[in-house]
Amino acid sequence: MNEIFQSARPDRPDKENFLVTHTHSIDWQDSGIEGFEHKVLYRDDTGAIETMLIKMAPGALSDNHAHDRRE
């Protein structure tokens, strides 16, 4: 398989749950990086898994970085 389409991880659950979030009811938050704001849609109790929307201003740049949690 190519880089985009990969086989499912062997530890992936047989059943996955979905959460509906009404994003219009969540305020944009300052990310601490100029030109970036975010809305947290989901964060598990441990903080190991997080889903968010990112809004970038025109011309905003981010340094190369790694993510330390599942997103």
N, CA, C and O atoms as a Tinker XYZ file with bonds, in Angstrom:
   284  protein
     1  N      0.839000   -1.196000    0.000000    73     2
     2  CA     0.000000    0.000000    0.000000    64     1     3
     3  C      0.876000    1.249000    0.000000    63     2     4     5
     4  O      2.023000    1.219000    0.445000    81     3
     5  N      0.320000    2.339000   -0.503000    73     3     6
     6  CA     1.098000    3.574000   -0.523000    64     5     7
     7  C      0.975000    4.300000    0.815000    63     6     8     9
     8  O      0.313000    3.811000    1.730000    81     7
     9  N      1.609000    5.462000    0.929000    73     7    10
    10  CA     1.642000    6.207000    2.195000    64     9    11
    11  C      0.271000    6.699000    2.641000    63    10    12    13
    12  O      0.022000    6.826000    3.840000    81    11
    13  N     -0.621000    6.976000    1.694000    73    11    14
    14  CA    -1.921000    7.538000    2.057000    64    13    15
    15  C     -2.858000    6.462000    2.588000    63    14    16    17
    16  O     -3.510000    6.650000    3.615000    81    15
    17  N     -2.925000    5.341000    1.890000    73    15    18
    18  CA    -3.832000    4.270000    2.285000    64    17    19
    19  C     -3.030000    3.153000    2.936000    63    18    20    21
    20  O     -2.226000    2.484000    2.287000    81    19
    21  N     -3.260000    2.967000    4.212000    73    19    22
    22  CA    -2.527000    1.955000    4.955000    64    21    23
    23  C     -3.508000    0.973000    5.574000    63    22    24    25
    24  O     -4.671000    1.307000    5.804000    81    23
    25  N     -3.042000   -0.225000    5.839000    73    23    26
    26  CA    -3.869000   -1.206000    6.524000    64    25    27
    27  C     -4.188000   -0.706000    7.929000    63    26    28    29
    28  O     -3.409000    0.032000    8.533000    81    27
    29  N     -5.346000   -1.120000    8.437000    73    27    30
    30  CA    -5.729000   -0.743000    9.797000    64    29    31
    31  C     -4.743000   -1.343000   10.794000    63    30    32    33
    32  O     -4.238000   -2.448000   10.593000    81    31
    33  N     -4.480000   -0.619000   11.849000    73    31    34
    34  CA    -3.593000   -1.132000   12.894000    64    33    35
    35  C     -4.200000   -2.395000   13.498000    63    34    36    37
    36  O     -5.424000   -2.494000   13.591000    81    35
    37  N     -3.397000   -3.344000   13.902000    73    35    38
    38  CA    -3.934000   -4.579000   14.469000    64    37    39
    39  C     -4.682000   -4.357000   15.787000    63    38    40    41
    40  O     -5.539000   -5.163000   16.148000    81    39
    41  N     -4.370000   -3.274000   16.512000    73    39    42
    42  CA    -5.033000   -3.020000   17.795000    64    41    43
    43  C     -6.275000   -2.145000   17.650000    63    42    44    45
    44  O     -6.867000   -1.738000   18.649000    81    43
    45  N     -6.675000   -1.852000   16.405000    73    43    46
    46  CA    -7.865000   -1.024000   16.181000    64    45    47
    47  C     -9.106000   -1.796000   16.629000    63    46    48    49
    48  O     -9.256000   -2.971000   16.295000    81    47
    49  N     -9.998000   -1.144000   17.385000    73    47    50
    50  CA   -11.191000   -1.849000   17.859000    64    49    51
    51  C    -12.122000   -2.224000   16.708000    63    50    52    53
    52  O    -12.148000   -1.559000   15.673000    81    51
    53  N    -12.886000   -3.302000   16.906000    73    51    54
    54  CA   -13.853000   -3.724000   15.888000    64    53    55
    55  C    -14.966000   -2.700000   15.737000    63    54    56    57
    56  O    -15.503000   -2.514000   14.645000    81    55
    57  N    -15.312000   -2.040000   16.829000    73    55    58
    58  CA   -16.377000   -1.044000   16.819000    64    57    59
    59  C    -15.805000    0.274000   17.305000    63    58    60    61
    60  O    -15.142000    0.325000   18.341000    81    59
    61  N    -16.060000    1.340000   16.560000    73    59    62
    62  CA   -15.605000    2.655000   16.975000    64    61    63
    63  C    -16.816000    3.527000   17.270000    63    62    64    65
    64  O    -17.858000    3.397000   16.628000    81    63
    65  N    -16.673000    4.404000   18.233000    73    63    66
    66  CA   -17.753000    5.301000   18.614000    64    65    67
    67  C    -17.552000    6.656000   17.946000    63    66    68    69
    68  O    -16.425000    7.060000   17.660000    81    67
    69  N    -18.645000    7.340000   17.706000    73    67    70
    70  CA   -18.600000    8.659000   17.096000    64    69    71
    71  C    -19.257000    9.664000   18.029000    63    70    72    73
    72  O    -20.177000    9.323000   18.773000    81    71
    73  N    -18.789000   10.880000   17.988000    73    71    74
    74  CA   -19.301000   11.958000   18.822000    64    73    75
    75  C    -19.653000   13.123000   17.900000    63    74    76    77
    76  O    -18.829000   13.552000   17.092000    81    75
    77  N    -20.875000   13.629000   18.024000    73    75    78
    78  CA   -21.297000   14.783000   17.235000    64    77    79
    79  C    -21.093000   16.025000   18.088000    63    78    80    81
    80  O    -21.564000   16.095000   19.223000    81    79
    81  N    -20.392000   16.999000   17.535000    73    79    82
    82  CA   -20.124000   18.243000   18.250000    64    81    83
    83  C    -20.645000   19.406000   17.416000    63    82    84    85
    84  O    -20.352000   19.505000   16.225000    81    83
    85  N    -21.409000   20.273000   18.036000    73    83    86
    86  CA   -21.944000   21.462000   17.363000    64    85    87
    87  C    -20.883000   22.560000   17.473000    63    86    88    89
    88  O    -20.831000   23.291000   18.462000    81    87
    89  N    -20.053000   22.662000   16.459000    73    87    90
    90  CA   -18.888000   23.539000   16.531000    64    89    91
    91  C    -19.240000   25.012000   16.647000    63    90    92    93
    92  O    -18.442000   25.797000   17.160000    81    91
    93  N    -20.423000   25.403000   16.179000    73    91    94
    94  CA   -20.794000   26.822000   16.262000    64    93    95
    95  C    -20.977000   27.279000   17.707000    63    94    96    97
    96  O    -20.960000   28.479000   17.983000    81    95
    97  N    -21.153000   26.331000   18.632000    73    95    98
    98  CA   -21.354000   26.695000   20.037000    64    97    99
    99  C    -20.041000   26.739000   20.821000    63    98   100   101
   100  O    -20.046000   27.007000   22.022000    81    99
   101  N    -18.921000   26.480000   20.152000    73    99   102
   102  CA   -17.612000   26.504000   20.802000    64   101   103
   103  C    -16.864000   27.743000   20.319000    63   102   104   105
   104  O    -16.784000   27.997000   19.118000    81   103
   105  N    -16.320000   28.507000   21.254000    73   103   106
   106  CA   -15.569000   29.711000   20.900000    64   105   107
   107  C    -14.166000   29.346000   20.416000    63   106   108   109
   108  O    -13.577000   28.363000   20.866000    81   107
   109  N    -13.639000   30.156000   19.488000    73   107   110
   110  CA   -12.248000   30.009000   19.076000    64   109   111
   111  C    -11.360000   30.437000   20.235000    63   110   112   113
   112  O    -11.661000   31.420000   20.913000    81   111
   113  N    -10.277000   29.720000   20.470000    73   111   114
   114  CA    -9.339000   30.014000   21.552000    64   113   115
   115  C     -7.982000   30.377000   20.966000    63   114   116   117
   116  O     -7.575000   29.854000   19.929000    81   115
   117  N     -7.293000   31.282000   21.648000    73   115   118
   118  CA    -5.942000   31.647000   21.237000    64   117   119
   119  C     -5.036000   30.438000   21.464000    63   118   120   121
   120  O     -5.062000   29.831000   22.535000    81   119
   121  N     -4.247000   30.093000   20.469000    73   119   122
   122  CA    -3.386000   28.915000   20.572000    64   121   123
   123  C     -2.033000   29.228000   21.193000    63   122   124   125
   124  O     -1.280000   28.316000   21.534000    81   123
   125  N     -1.722000   30.502000   21.342000    73   123   126
   126  CA    -0.401000   30.881000   21.833000    64   125   127
   127  C      0.605000   31.058000   20.709000    63   126   128   129
   128  O      1.748000   31.444000   20.952000    81   127
   129  N      0.182000   30.773000   19.464000    73   127   130
   130  CA     1.029000   30.963000   18.289000    64   129   131
   131  C      0.342000   32.012000   17.418000    63   130   132   133
   132  O     -0.832000   31.865000   17.075000    81   131
   133  N      1.063000   33.061000   17.062000    73   131   134
   134  CA     0.472000   34.155000   16.294000    64   133   135
   135  C     -0.164000   33.633000   15.003000    63   134   136   137
   136  O      0.465000   32.900000   14.239000    81   135
   137  N     -1.426000   34.024000   14.773000    73   135   138
   138  CA    -2.123000   33.646000   13.561000    64   137   139
   139  C     -2.871000   32.328000   13.634000    63   138   140   141
   140  O     -3.480000   31.911000   12.649000    81   139
   141  N     -2.837000   31.661000   14.788000    73   139   142
   142  CA    -3.506000   30.371000   14.954000    64   141   143
   143  C     -4.522000   30.438000   16.089000    63   142   144   145
   144  O     -4.223000   30.938000   17.173000    81   143
   145  N     -5.706000   29.936000   15.832000    73   143   146
   146  CA    -6.728000   29.759000   16.859000    64   145   147
   147  C     -7.239000   28.327000   16.745000    63   146   148   149
   148  O     -7.078000   27.685000   15.707000    81   147
   149  N     -7.852000   27.830000   17.813000    73   147   150
   150  CA    -8.359000   26.463000   17.759000    64   149   151
   151  C     -9.644000   26.307000   18.557000    63   150   152   153
   152  O     -9.955000   27.105000   19.442000    81   151
   153  N    -10.377000   25.259000   18.218000    73   151   154
   154  CA   -11.558000   24.811000   18.960000    64   153   155
   155  C    -11.324000   23.359000   19.318000    63   154   156   157
   156  O    -11.130000   22.528000   18.430000    81   155
   157  N    -11.338000   23.037000   20.601000    73   155   158
   158  CA   -11.181000   21.646000   21.019000    64   157   159
   159  C    -12.530000   20.964000   20.872000    63   158   160   161
   160  O    -13.505000   21.356000   21.513000    81   159
   161  N    -12.583000   19.945000   20.030000    73   159   162
   162  CA   -13.824000   19.202000   19.804000    64   161   163
   163  C    -13.944000   18.020000   20.741000    63   162   164   165
   164  O    -15.047000   17.659000   21.151000    81   163
   165  N    -12.816000   17.413000   21.086000    73   163   166
   166  CA   -12.817000   16.268000   21.987000    64   165   167
   167  C    -11.448000   16.138000   22.634000    63   166   168   169
   168  O    -10.423000   16.350000   21.985000    81   167
   169  N    -11.434000   15.795000   23.896000    73   167   170
   170  CA   -10.195000   15.472000   24.619000    64   169   171
   171  C    -10.552000   14.388000   25.615000    63   170   172   173
   172  O    -11.464000   14.566000   26.422000    81   171
   173  N     -9.843000   13.261000   25.571000    73   171   174
   174  CA   -10.151000   12.188000   26.515000    64   173   175
   175  C     -9.680000   12.567000   27.918000    63   174   176   177
   176  O     -8.958000   13.548000   28.093000    81   175
   177  N    -10.088000   11.794000   28.902000    73   175   178
   178  CA    -9.785000   12.110000   30.299000    64   177   179
   179  C     -8.291000   12.144000   30.598000    63   178   180   181
   180  O     -7.857000   12.859000   31.501000    81   179
   181  N     -7.508000   11.386000   29.857000    73   179   182
   182  CA    -6.067000   11.345000   30.113000    64   181   183
   183  C     -5.304000   12.425000   29.351000    63   182   184   185
   184  O     -4.147000   12.708000   29.660000    81   183
   185  N     -5.953000   13.028000   28.354000    73   183   186
   186  CA    -5.278000   14.021000   27.520000    64   185   187
   187  C     -4.423000   13.396000   26.433000    63   186   188   189
   188  O     -3.693000   14.098000   25.734000    81   187
   189  N     -4.510000   12.058000   26.285000    73   187   190
   190  CA    -3.697000   11.362000   25.289000    64   189   191
   191  C     -4.298000   11.452000   23.890000    63   190   192   193
   192  O     -3.580000   11.314000   22.900000    81   191
   193  N     -5.610000   11.682000   23.798000    73   191   194
   194  CA    -6.288000   11.779000   22.507000    64   193   195
   195  C     -7.025000   13.106000   22.452000    63   194   196   197
   196  O     -7.713000   13.488000   23.399000    81   195
   197  N     -6.873000   13.806000   21.330000    73   195   198
   198  CA    -7.491000   15.119000   21.201000    64   197   199
   199  C     -7.866000   15.361000   19.745000    63   198   200   201
   200  O     -7.137000   14.980000   18.829000    81   199
   201  N     -9.014000   16.000000   19.549000    73   199   202
   202  CA    -9.441000   16.404000   18.215000    64   201   203
   203  C     -9.780000   17.886000   18.265000    63   202   204   205
   204  O    -10.517000   18.332000   19.144000    81   203
   205  N     -9.236000   18.651000   17.311000    73   203   206
   206  CA    -9.527000   20.085000   17.307000    64   205   207
   207  C     -9.564000   20.620000   15.887000    63   206   208   209
   208  O     -8.996000   20.040000   14.961000    81   207
   209  N    -10.248000   21.740000   15.746000    73   207   210
   210  CA   -10.200000   22.509000   14.503000    64   209   211
   211  C     -9.141000   23.584000   14.676000    63   210   212   213
   212  O     -9.007000   24.168000   15.751000    81   211
   213  N     -8.400000   23.840000   13.628000    73   211   214
   214  CA    -7.383000   24.890000   13.647000    64   213   215
   215  C     -7.763000   25.932000   12.603000    63   214   216   217
   216  O     -8.071000   25.595000   11.460000    81   215
   217  N     -7.739000   27.194000   13.003000    73   215   218
   218  CA    -7.979000   28.300000   12.071000    64   217   219
   219  C     -6.670000   29.073000   11.944000    63   218   220   221
   220  O     -6.101000   29.537000   12.933000    81   219
   221  N     -6.207000   29.198000   10.699000    73   219   222
   222  CA    -4.952000   29.896000   10.436000    64   221   223
   223  C     -5.240000   31.183000    9.685000    63   222   224   225
   224  O     -5.971000   31.181000    8.695000    81   223
   225  N     -4.668000   32.274000   10.153000    73   223   226
   226  CA    -4.792000   33.556000    9.463000    64   225   227
   227  C     -3.977000   33.494000    8.175000    63   226   228   229
   228  O     -2.999000   32.749000    8.102000    81   227
   229  N     -4.365000   34.267000    7.156000    73   227   230
   230  CA    -3.577000   34.302000    5.923000    64   229   231
   231  C     -2.117000   34.635000    6.225000    63   230   232   233
   232  O     -1.824000   35.593000    6.941000    81   231
   233  N     -1.219000   33.846000    5.679000    73   231   234
   234  CA     0.218000   34.076000    5.867000    64   233   235
   235  C      0.787000   33.505000    7.153000    63   234   236   237
   236  O      1.995000   33.590000    7.372000    81   235
   237  N     -0.051000   32.923000    8.016000    73   235   238
   238  CA     0.454000   32.354000    9.272000    64   237   239
   239  C      1.330000   31.145000    8.977000    63   238   240   241
   240  O      1.023000   30.344000    8.095000    81   239
   241  N      2.416000   31.021000    9.716000    73   239   242
   242  CA     3.344000   29.912000    9.538000    64   241   243
   243  C      3.589000   29.225000   10.877000    63   242   244   245
   244  O      3.535000   29.852000   11.935000    81   243
   245  N      3.856000   27.941000   10.809000    73   243   246
   246  CA     4.205000   27.175000   11.997000    64   245   247
   247  C      5.534000   26.483000   11.749000    63   246   248   249
   248  O      5.784000   25.988000   10.650000    81   247
   249  N      6.375000   26.448000   12.752000    73   247   250
   250  CA     7.629000   25.709000   12.637000    64   249   251
   251  C      7.317000   24.220000   12.514000    63   250   252   253
   252  O      6.242000   23.771000   12.910000    81   251
   253  N      8.263000   23.455000   11.963000    73   251   254
   254  CA     8.122000   22.002000   11.968000    64   253   255
   255  C      7.977000   21.541000   13.407000    63   254   256   257
   256  O      8.656000   22.044000   14.302000    81   255
   257  N      7.098000   20.591000   13.624000    73   255   258
   258  CA     6.866000   20.120000   14.985000    64   257   259
   259  C      6.299000   18.710000   14.948000    63   258   260   261
   260  O      5.826000   18.245000   13.911000    81   259
   261  N      6.352000   18.047000   16.074000    73   259   262
   262  CA     5.801000   16.705000   16.225000    64   261   263
   263  C      4.606000   16.778000   17.160000    63   262   264   265
   264  O      4.499000   17.699000   17.969000    81   263
   265  N      3.732000   15.829000   17.051000    73   263   266
   266  CA     2.573000   15.754000   17.929000    64   265   267
   267  C      2.812000   14.642000   18.941000    63   266   268   269
   268  O      3.163000   13.522000   18.570000    81   267
   269  N      2.620000   14.951000   20.211000    73   267   270
   270  CA     2.920000   13.989000   21.260000    64   269   271
   271  C      1.692000   13.209000   21.734000    63   270   272   273
   272  O      1.745000   12.523000   22.755000    81   271
   273  N      0.606000   13.314000   21.002000    73   271   274
   274  CA    -0.600000   12.577000   21.363000    64   273   275
   275  C     -1.332000   12.179000   20.094000    63   274   276   277
   276  O     -1.052000   12.697000   19.012000    81   275
   277  N     -2.259000   11.267000   20.235000    73   275   278
   278  CA    -3.059000   10.848000   19.093000    64   277   279
   279  C     -4.053000   11.946000   18.772000    63   278   280   281
   280  O     -4.754000   12.427000   19.663000    81   279
   281  N     -4.123000   12.347000   17.521000    73   279   282
   282  CA    -5.027000   13.425000   17.129000    64   281   283
   283  C     -5.863000   12.999000   15.958000    63   282   284
   284  O     -6.691000   13.773000   15.477000    81   283
